[in-house]
Amino acid sequence: MTERMGGTARRRPRLGRGLVAAGASVLVMASAIGGCDRGNDGGDGADPVRDAFDARDRFAECDPVILEQGEEFQLPPAALDCLAAPIDGSAPNAELRVEYPTVEGDPIVHHFRTRAGRDTMEIVIDPSADEFGSVEGRHWRRCEVPFTRDDLDLGCP
């Protein structure tokens, strides 16, 4: 799926058995759990979602996934297993970093975080380096969505 925002075309990533398409900064998924928190700098440069993320508890890190321009791939099984481990009860918490470029090459970073005893996943999106995106589009976003191994179509509403 390609979306147009701020004059640039972007694709949304799809993890799991589906493909991860390079280039998306805005993902759409109706979340049955929780909503989306968006940073709002109010002109002073502060972004509460980024600030909360910077102050977060550190989780075990899965090997990061970094896409090249135009690259499409399936999520490596080890990355999916790493994210699923806390939900399966074999690890306390996990975090996966996925980075991919916009059409112009600016990095968009997603952090996917899972916790033991929960069947949801926290997603934190950092589009702040997208120099060609709109100012609103560069605010960090956070949401919590159901976790599924079958077809992780991830995003914040």
N, C-alpha and C positions, 0 to 999 in steps of 0.2 A: 504494500500500500504506500503510495507516495502522497505527501501532503505539501501544501505550499504555505509557508509562513515567512514573513519578512522578506519576501522576494526570492527565497531559496527553496528548492525542492528537497525534501527529506524523506527517508524511508524509516519505518518503525521496525525495531528489532523483534525477532521472534525466536525464542529459545526453546530448547528441548528437541523434540522430533522435528519441529518445523525449522525453518531457516532463520538465521539472524541476518537481517538485511542492513547493510551499512547506511548511515546517513540520517537517522531520525533523532530529533530532539524532543518531539512531542509525541507521546504515545497515548492511545485512547483505549481504555478498558473500564467498563462500569464496575465499580468495586462494591461488592455486597457488604464488605466490612470496612469501616472507617472511611474517611474522605481523603482529600488531598490538601496538604498544607503548601501554600506558595509563599515564597519569600517576598517581602515588600520593603524595598530599601527606603522609602519615604524621602528620597533625595539625600540621605546622609550616608549612604554606602552600606548600611547594616542590612543583613539578610538573616532573619531569625531561623530559617530552615538550615542554612549553612552553619550558623553559629551553634545550633543544637547538634548538628552532625559532627562538627569539630570537637564538641565536648562529649561525644558518645562513648559508651563503654566499648572497648576494643574486643573484637571477636576473632576467632581463628580465621585466618585468611585463606581462601581458596586461591589456586593459581589464577592470576588475572587473565582476561581474554581481551586481546587488542586486535582490532580489525584494521586492515589497510583500506585505502580508498577503493570503493566499489566491491569489496570482498563480501561474499555471502558464504555462510558455513553453518554446520550444525553445532550446537553447544557440545563441547567435548564431554563424553560420559563422566570423566573424573570431576568436572565442574558441577554437573548435575548431582552426582553422588555427594560431593562436598556440601552443597546447599541442602540436600535432603537428609544428611546425617543427623542434625539436631532434631528434626521432625520424626525420624525413625528411631530416635533414642540412643544413637551410637556416638554422639558428640554433644557438647553443651550448646554451642552457638557457632554460626559460620557467616562469612561475608564474602561475596564475589564481586569483583570490580570488572565491568565491561566498558571498554572505550572504543569509540568509532568516530570517524570524521564526518563532518557535514560535506556537502558538495564542494565547498570552498576549502576543505581540509582542516577546519577547526575541530578540536576534540569535544565530544559530548561524552560524559561519564555517568554510568549508572552503577549504583551500589545496591546489591541485593543481599538482604540480611535475614537469616532464619534463627529461631530460638527453640531450645528444647521445650517440649510440652505444648507447643503451639502448632496449629496447622495453617498458619499465615506467614507471609513474607513481607518485610518492610522494603520499600523501594525508595531510594533517594537519588534524584536526578540532578546532575550538575551541568547545566548548559552555559555556564557563565563565560566560557572562552569562545562562544559563538559570536564573533565580531560582526557578522552580517545578519544576525537575528535581531528581532525587535528588542527594545529594552525590557519589555514585559516578558519576552521569551527567554531572557537570560537569568531570570530568577530561579533559584533552586526550588525543587518540588519534592514532597514526601507523601507517601501513601502506604497503606497496608492492604494486601490483597490475599485471596486464598492461594495456597501453594498446591500445585499439582505436578506430578512427574510427567504426565502424558503429553501435555502441550502447553508449555509456559509462554503464553502470549502476555507479556508484561507491560504494564504502564500505569500511569496515574491519570485519573479522569481529569 
